């Protein structure tokens, strides 16, 4: 039976400062850790919405952490949210450092973490990878139907300014808020997965991230054929957990 334990990485955030840790009875300090970062346009969703995603990875031999982060929620219609970018990324970074430093957990290898981000969560994962965050314990990143280039997103889907403005503030440009504007050294390998059935995000987002990472010399793989389903169904599919798990195992040499 899979064990699920809720841990607090920042008590000041309430439920937003918690994560769920899923592990099998056979998990040890040698078991790799998958950290799943949910989407939801930076303003919706919760760790508990992704239990099936976590269980899919546990079946593939991983311990899994599904973390919350503070959301950009309007308290009144006319006031901006108290939480906006880059707080979502900073919160997730706190969760990662908590997982890495916690001496009381013996169900995963603290030096073998792999980030899996969906939609807005893929934006967070790749910003952690390319911006000024110190995560040498992360061995790879998987982005699923992600948001990577906000100016391109708004050019393609102008109505998305509603949630972009809510999460990032209303400003004249969003280039610097996009992972396609960032660069770093010693970046671990990246797998970018996109379902061609997605009706909310187009392939151009993933291609922009792929081209940027190639330009930086990162070992990046693009997969547009293995996973089917719309924006939310694809992340819940057995095909996604299988593709992502095989990729991680290949990085570890255990495929």
C-alpha atoms as a printed R data frame, in Angstrom:
    type eleno elety resid chain resno       x      y       z
1   ATOM     1    CA   UNK     A     1   0.000  0.000   0.000
2   ATOM     2    CA   UNK     A     2   1.271  3.461  -0.891
3   ATOM     3    CA   UNK     A     3   1.845  5.769   2.055
4   ATOM     4    CA   UNK     A     4   0.901  9.454   1.770
5   ATOM     5    CA   UNK     A     5   2.257 11.858   4.367
6   ATOM     6    CA   UNK     A     6   1.547 15.586   4.421
7   ATOM     7    CA   UNK     A     7   4.556 17.695   5.379
8   ATOM     8    CA   UNK     A     8   4.832 21.423   6.064
9   ATOM     9    CA   UNK     A     9   7.664 23.355   4.460
10  ATOM    10    CA   UNK     A    10   6.400 26.802   5.500
11  ATOM    11    CA   UNK     A    11   3.847 27.055   8.301
12  ATOM    12    CA   UNK     A    12   3.133 30.722   7.532
13  ATOM    13    CA   UNK     A    13   1.492 29.773   4.234
14  ATOM    14    CA   UNK     A    14  -1.219 27.513   5.663
15  ATOM    15    CA   UNK     A    15  -2.177 24.763   3.217
16  ATOM    16    CA   UNK     A    16  -0.127 26.491   0.521
17  ATOM    17    CA   UNK     A    17   3.001 25.681   2.529
18  ATOM    18    CA   UNK     A    18   2.390 21.925   2.507
19  ATOM    19    CA   UNK     A    19   3.316 19.017   0.282
20  ATOM    20    CA   UNK     A    20   2.181 15.415   0.040
21  ATOM    21    CA   UNK     A    21   4.862 12.728   0.008
22  ATOM    22    CA   UNK     A    22   3.903  9.400  -1.579
23  ATOM    23    CA   UNK     A    23   6.092  6.341  -1.100
24  ATOM    24    CA   UNK     A    24   5.877  2.582  -1.454
25  ATOM    25    CA   UNK     A    25   6.709  0.220   1.416
26  ATOM    26    CA   UNK     A    26   9.932 -0.699  -0.397
27  ATOM    27    CA   UNK     A    27  11.157  2.923  -0.684
28  ATOM    28    CA   UNK     A    28  14.602  3.612   0.766
29  ATOM    29    CA   UNK     A    29  17.221  6.346   0.786
30  ATOM    30    CA   UNK     A    30  18.226  5.056  -2.664
31  ATOM    31    CA   UNK     A    31  14.808  5.677  -4.247
32  ATOM    32    CA   UNK     A    32  14.764  8.634  -6.677
33  ATOM    33    CA   UNK     A    33  12.344 11.464  -5.893
34  ATOM    34    CA   UNK     A    34   9.925 12.997  -8.394
35  ATOM    35    CA   UNK     A    35   8.634 16.440  -7.407
36  ATOM    36    CA   UNK     A    36   5.405 17.283  -9.223
37  ATOM    37    CA   UNK     A    37   4.514 20.974  -9.647
38  ATOM    38    CA   UNK     A    38   0.871 21.505 -10.562
39  ATOM    39    CA   UNK     A    39  -0.552 23.989 -13.027
40  ATOM    40    CA   UNK     A    40  -3.767 25.982 -12.856
41  ATOM    41    CA   UNK     A    41  -2.731 29.382 -14.250
42  ATOM    42    CA   UNK     A    42  -1.015 30.262 -10.955
43  ATOM    43    CA   UNK     A    43  -4.448 30.802  -9.375
44  ATOM    44    CA   UNK     A    44  -6.140 27.389  -9.023
45  ATOM    45    CA   UNK     A    45  -5.483 23.710  -8.226
46  ATOM    46    CA   UNK     A    46  -4.110 21.934  -5.186
47  ATOM    47    CA   UNK     A    47  -1.691 19.100  -4.485
48  ATOM    48    CA   UNK     A    48  -4.588 16.765  -3.707
49  ATOM    49    CA   UNK     A    49  -5.885 17.158  -7.273
50  ATOM    50    CA   UNK     A    50  -2.904 15.141  -8.490
51  ATOM    51    CA   UNK     A    51  -2.959 12.024  -6.362
52  ATOM    52    CA   UNK     A    52  -3.352  9.841  -9.465
53  ATOM    53    CA   UNK     A    53  -0.291 11.434 -11.046
54  ATOM    54    CA   UNK     A    54   1.719 10.659  -7.923
55  ATOM    55    CA   UNK     A    55   0.495  7.066  -7.760
56  ATOM    56    CA   UNK     A    56   1.460  6.556 -11.396
57  ATOM    57    CA   UNK     A    57   5.047  7.529 -10.651
58  ATOM    58    CA   UNK     A    58   5.164  5.437  -7.468
59  ATOM    59    CA   UNK     A    59   4.221  2.401  -9.584
60  ATOM    60    CA   UNK     A    60   7.242  3.184 -11.740
61  ATOM    61    CA   UNK     A    61   9.624  2.984  -8.783
62  ATOM    62    CA   UNK     A    62   9.766  6.540  -7.456
63  ATOM    63    CA   UNK     A    63   8.895  8.368  -4.288
64  ATOM    64    CA   UNK     A    64   6.799 11.420  -5.206
65  ATOM    65    CA   UNK     A    65   6.299 14.820  -3.628
66  ATOM    66    CA   UNK     A    66   3.350 16.903  -4.849
67  ATOM    67    CA   UNK     A    67   3.818 20.416  -3.567
68  ATOM    68    CA   UNK     A    68   1.530 23.368  -3.118
69  ATOM    69    CA   UNK     A    69   2.541 26.996  -3.533
70  ATOM    70    CA   UNK     A    70   0.718 30.218  -2.822
71  ATOM    71    CA   UNK     A    71  -1.761 31.192  -5.515
72  ATOM    72    CA   UNK     A    72  -2.583 34.547  -7.079
73  ATOM    73    CA   UNK     A    73  -6.156 34.903  -5.861
74  ATOM    74    CA   UNK     A    74  -8.036 38.193  -5.904
75  ATOM    75    CA   UNK     A    75  -9.585 39.022  -2.550
76  ATOM    76    CA   UNK     A    76 -11.671 41.758  -4.192
77  ATOM    77    CA   UNK     A    77 -12.422 42.270  -7.891
78  ATOM    78    CA   UNK     A    78 -10.502 45.544  -8.144
79  ATOM    79    CA   UNK     A    79  -7.448 44.780  -6.012
80  ATOM    80    CA   UNK     A    80  -4.433 42.827  -7.279
81  ATOM    81    CA   UNK     A    81  -3.654 39.553  -5.514
82  ATOM    82    CA   UNK     A    82  -1.320 39.770  -2.548
83  ATOM    83    CA   UNK     A    83   0.701 36.918  -4.038
84  ATOM    84    CA   UNK     A    84   2.192 37.370  -7.512
85  ATOM    85    CA   UNK     A    85   5.251 36.309  -9.498
86  ATOM    86    CA   UNK     A    86   7.914 35.356  -8.459
87  ATOM    87    CA   UNK     A    87   6.349 34.096  -5.210
88  ATOM    88    CA   UNK     A    88   5.119 30.875  -6.853
89  ATOM    89    CA   UNK     A    89   8.691 30.017  -7.843
90  ATOM    90    CA   UNK     A    90  10.149 31.066  -4.499
91  ATOM    91    CA   UNK     A    91   7.604 28.931  -2.633
92  ATOM    92    CA   UNK     A    92   8.443 25.905  -4.759
93  ATOM    93    CA   UNK     A    93  12.139 26.507  -4.176
94  ATOM    94    CA   UNK     A    94  11.437 26.438  -0.439
95  ATOM    95    CA   UNK     A    95   9.704 23.098  -0.871
96  ATOM    96    CA   UNK     A    96  12.693 21.709  -2.780
97  ATOM    97    CA   UNK     A    97  15.228 22.861  -0.221
98  ATOM    98    CA   UNK     A    98  13.040 21.445   2.551
99  ATOM    99    CA   UNK     A    99  12.944 18.075   0.809
100 ATOM   100    CA   UNK     A   100  16.683 18.154   0.260
101 ATOM   101    CA   UNK     A   101  17.612 19.166   3.804
102 ATOM   102    CA   UNK     A   102  15.088 17.233   5.896
103 ATOM   103    CA   UNK     A   103  17.057 14.600   7.851
104 ATOM   104    CA   UNK     A   104  13.984 12.761   9.102
105 ATOM   105    CA   UNK     A   105  12.833 11.313   5.780
106 ATOM   106    CA   UNK     A   106  14.238  7.968   4.660
107 ATOM   107    CA   UNK     A   107  12.065  7.189   1.622
108 ATOM   108    CA   UNK     A   108  14.074  8.884  -1.137
109 ATOM   109    CA   UNK     A   109  17.543  9.872  -2.289
110 ATOM   110    CA   UNK     A   110  18.040 13.563  -1.501
111 ATOM   111    CA   UNK     A   111  20.630 13.824  -4.275
112 ATOM   112    CA   UNK     A   112  18.371 12.395  -6.983
113 ATOM   113    CA   UNK     A   113  15.424 14.761  -7.461
114 ATOM   114    CA   UNK     A   114  13.576 15.196 -10.732
115 ATOM   115    CA   UNK     A   115  11.085 17.990 -11.368
116 ATOM   116    CA   UNK     A   116   7.887 17.386 -13.322
117 ATOM   117    CA   UNK     A   117   5.841 20.491 -14.059
118 ATOM   118    CA   UNK     A   118   2.510 20.790 -15.856
119 ATOM   119    CA   UNK     A   119   1.288 23.991 -17.557
120 ATOM   120    CA   UNK     A   120   2.093 26.843 -15.148
121 ATOM   121    CA   UNK     A   121   4.019 24.258 -13.145
122 ATOM   122    CA   UNK     A   122   6.292 23.726 -16.138
123 ATOM   123    CA   UNK     A   123   6.959 27.477 -16.131
124 ATOM   124    CA   UNK     A   124   7.928 27.230 -12.449
125 ATOM   125    CA   UNK     A   125  10.146 24.186 -13.033
126 ATOM   126    CA   UNK     A   126  12.069 25.741 -15.910
127 ATOM   127    CA   UNK     A   127  12.438 29.075 -14.122
128 ATOM   128    CA   UNK     A   128  13.956 27.182 -11.198
129 ATOM   129    CA   UNK     A   129  16.284 25.529 -13.681
130 ATOM   130    CA   UNK     A   130  17.423 28.635 -15.540
131 ATOM   131    CA   UNK     A   131  17.085 31.535 -13.108
132 ATOM   132    CA   UNK     A   132  19.197 32.223 -10.018
133 ATOM   133    CA   UNK     A   133  18.127 29.236  -7.895
134 ATOM   134    CA   UNK     A   134  20.681 26.823  -6.463
135 ATOM   135    CA   UNK     A   135  19.360 23.285  -7.025
136 ATOM   136    CA   UNK     A   136  22.378 21.064  -7.789
137 ATOM   137    CA   UNK     A   137  20.466 18.066  -6.403
138 ATOM   138    CA   UNK     A   138  18.008 18.191  -9.329
139 ATOM   139    CA   UNK     A   139  19.066 15.692 -11.961
140 ATOM   140    CA   UNK     A   140  16.514 16.480 -14.648
141 ATOM   141    CA   UNK     A   141  13.309 18.332 -15.503
142 ATOM   142    CA   UNK     A   142  10.196 17.295 -17.406
143 ATOM   143    CA   UNK     A   143   7.802 19.924 -18.715
144 ATOM   144    CA   UNK     A   144   4.295 18.866 -19.764
145 ATOM   145    CA   UNK     A   145   2.163 21.148 -21.960
146 ATOM   146    CA   UNK     A   146   3.932 24.094 -20.416
147 ATOM   147    CA   UNK     A   147   3.899 27.884 -20.535
148 ATOM   148    CA   UNK     A   148   7.386 29.092 -21.365
149 ATOM   149    CA   UNK     A   149   7.131 32.287 -23.442
150 ATOM   150    CA   UNK     A   150   4.529 34.678 -22.074
151 ATOM   151    CA   UNK     A   151   4.730 37.330 -24.851
152 ATOM   152    CA   UNK     A   152   4.211 34.568 -27.420
153 ATOM   153    CA   UNK     A   153   1.345 33.170 -25.361
154 ATOM   154    CA   UNK     A   154  -0.422 36.536 -25.294
155 ATOM   155    CA   UNK     A   155   0.142 37.076 -29.009
156 ATOM   156    CA   UNK     A   156  -1.539 33.725 -29.684
157 ATOM   157    CA   UNK     A   157  -4.208 33.870 -26.981
158 ATOM   158    CA   UNK     A   158  -4.919 37.537 -26.115
159 ATOM   159    CA   UNK     A   159  -7.684 36.592 -23.674
160 ATOM   160    CA   UNK     A   160  -5.081 34.917 -21.458
161 ATOM   161    CA   UNK     A   161  -4.050 38.378 -20.266
162 ATOM   162    CA   UNK     A   162  -6.749 37.837 -17.648
163 ATOM   163    CA   UNK     A   163  -4.803 35.217 -15.706
164 ATOM   164    CA   UNK     A   164  -1.344 36.477 -16.736
165 ATOM   165    CA   UNK     A   165  -2.136 39.919 -15.328
166 ATOM   166    CA   UNK     A   166  -3.507 38.322 -12.188
167 ATOM   167    CA   UNK     A   167  -0.373 36.252 -11.621
168 ATOM   168    CA   UNK     A   168   2.311 38.637 -12.890
169 ATOM   169    CA   UNK     A   169   0.701 42.049 -12.639
170 ATOM   170    CA   UNK     A   170  -0.355 44.212 -15.559
171 ATOM   171    CA   UNK     A   171   2.750 45.547 -17.250
172 ATOM   172    CA   UNK     A   172   4.015 46.576 -20.660
173 ATOM   173    CA   UNK     A   173   6.114 43.446 -21.238
174 ATOM   174    CA   UNK     A   174   6.508 39.937 -19.822
175 ATOM   175    CA   UNK     A   175   9.730 38.883 -21.515
176 ATOM   176    CA   UNK     A   176  11.739 38.822 -18.295
177 ATOM   177    CA   UNK     A   177   9.067 36.693 -16.617
178 ATOM   178    CA   UNK     A   178   9.530 33.886 -19.142
179 ATOM   179    CA   UNK     A   179  12.020 31.012 -18.899
180 ATOM   180    CA   UNK     A   180  12.852 31.588 -22.562
181 ATOM   181    CA   UNK     A   181  14.586 34.789 -21.394
182 ATOM   182    CA   UNK     A   182  16.792 33.037 -18.818
183 ATOM   183    CA   UNK     A   183  20.108 31.229 -19.050
184 ATOM   184    CA   UNK     A   184  22.305 29.264 -16.723
185 ATOM   185    CA   UNK     A   185  25.239 26.877 -16.715
186 ATOM   186    CA   UNK     A   186  25.395 23.198 -15.774
187 ATOM   187    CA   UNK     A   187  21.724 22.725 -16.602
188 ATOM   188    CA   UNK     A   188  20.577 19.088 -16.245
189 ATOM   189    CA   UNK     A   189  18.754 17.297 -19.067
190 ATOM   190    CA   UNK     A   190  15.211 18.320 -19.960
191 ATOM   191    CA   UNK     A   191  12.312 16.458 -21.532
192 ATOM   192    CA   UNK     A   192   9.521 18.568 -23.036
193 ATOM   193    CA   UNK     A   193   6.269 16.701 -23.644
194 ATOM   194    CA   UNK     A   194   3.349 18.161 -25.570
195 ATOM   195    CA   UNK     A   195   0.029 16.567 -26.437
196 ATOM   196    CA   UNK     A   196  -1.190 17.619 -29.855
197 ATOM   197    CA   UNK     A   197  -4.744 17.238 -28.506
198 ATOM   198    CA   UNK     A   198  -4.240 20.183 -26.134
199 ATOM   199    CA   UNK     A   199  -6.820 22.897 -26.843
200 ATOM   200    CA   UNK     A   200  -5.516 25.394 -24.255
201 ATOM   201    CA   UNK     A   201  -1.822 25.612 -25.157
202 ATOM   202    CA   UNK     A   202  -0.261 25.168 -28.561
203 ATOM   203    CA   UNK     A   203   2.949 23.490 -29.648
204 ATOM   204    CA   UNK     A   204   4.617 26.884 -30.203
205 ATOM   205    CA   UNK     A   205   5.171 27.239 -26.444
206 ATOM   206    CA   UNK     A   206   7.043 23.964 -26.211
207 ATOM   207    CA   UNK     A   207   8.972 24.616 -29.421
208 ATOM   208    CA   UNK     A   208  10.086 28.009 -28.095
209 ATOM   209    CA   UNK     A   209  11.431 26.374 -24.937
210 ATOM   210    CA   UNK     A   210  13.056 23.569 -26.907
211 ATOM   211    CA   UNK     A   211  14.835 26.012 -29.224
212 ATOM   212    CA   UNK     A   212  15.982 28.161 -26.302
213 ATOM   213    CA   UNK     A   213  17.427 25.183 -24.428
214 ATOM   214    CA   UNK     A   214  19.145 23.917 -27.594
215 ATOM   215    CA   UNK     A   215  20.697 27.362 -28.022
216 ATOM   216    CA   UNK     A   216  22.018 27.137 -24.458
217 ATOM   217    CA   UNK     A   217  23.546 23.739 -25.167
218 ATOM   218    CA   UNK     A   218  21.219 21.859 -22.836
219 ATOM   219    CA   UNK     A   219  20.523 18.179 -23.491
220 ATOM   220    CA   UNK     A   220  16.844 18.587 -24.344
221 ATOM   221    CA   UNK     A   221  14.372 16.128 -25.852
222 ATOM   222    CA   UNK     A   222  11.050 17.031 -27.479
223 ATOM   223    CA   UNK     A   223   8.208 14.490 -27.523
224 ATOM   224    CA   UNK     A   224   4.977 15.384 -29.324
225 ATOM   225    CA   UNK     A   225   3.732 11.900 -30.192
226 ATOM   226    CA   UNK     A   226   3.748  9.680 -27.112
227 ATOM   227    CA   UNK     A   227   1.068 11.351 -24.985
228 ATOM   228    CA   UNK     A   228  -2.503 12.048 -26.096
229 ATOM   229    CA   UNK     A   229  -5.396 13.872 -24.490
230 ATOM   230    CA   UNK     A   230  -6.424 17.420 -23.743
231 ATOM   231    CA   UNK     A   231  -4.602 19.796 -21.428
232 ATOM   232    CA   UNK     A   232  -5.682 18.119 -18.199
233 ATOM   233    CA   UNK     A   233  -6.202 14.536 -19.360
234 ATOM   234    CA   UNK     A   234  -2.673 14.182 -20.734
235 ATOM   235    CA   UNK     A   235  -1.020 14.645 -17.340
236 ATOM   236    CA   UNK     A   236  -3.278 11.985 -15.794
237 ATOM   237    CA   UNK     A   237  -2.596  9.411 -18.492
238 ATOM   238    CA   UNK     A   238  -0.619  6.208 -18.104
239 ATOM   239    CA   UNK     A   239   1.249  7.205 -21.246
240 ATOM   240    CA   UNK     A   240   2.641 10.327 -19.585
241 ATOM   241    CA   UNK     A   241   3.795  8.592 -16.412
242 ATOM   242    CA   UNK     A   242   5.368  5.868 -18.542
243 ATOM   243    CA   UNK     A   243   7.224  8.282 -20.847
244 ATOM   244    CA   UNK     A   244   8.378 10.491 -17.987
245 ATOM   245    CA   UNK     A   245   9.448  7.539 -15.846
246 ATOM   246    CA   UNK     A   246  11.374  5.925 -18.686
247 ATOM   247    CA   UNK     A   247  13.168  9.207 -19.292
248 ATOM   248    CA   UNK     A   248  14.212  9.521 -15.648
249 ATOM   249    CA   UNK     A   249  15.309  5.887 -15.498
250 ATOM   250    CA   UNK     A   250  17.387  6.471 -18.642
251 ATOM   251    CA   UNK     A   251  19.124  9.406 -16.944
252 ATOM   252    CA   UNK     A   252  19.832  7.201 -13.942
253 ATOM   253    CA   UNK     A   253  21.012  4.302 -16.071
254 ATOM   254    CA   UNK     A   254  18.251  2.065 -14.718
255 ATOM   255    CA   UNK     A   255  15.995  1.930 -17.791
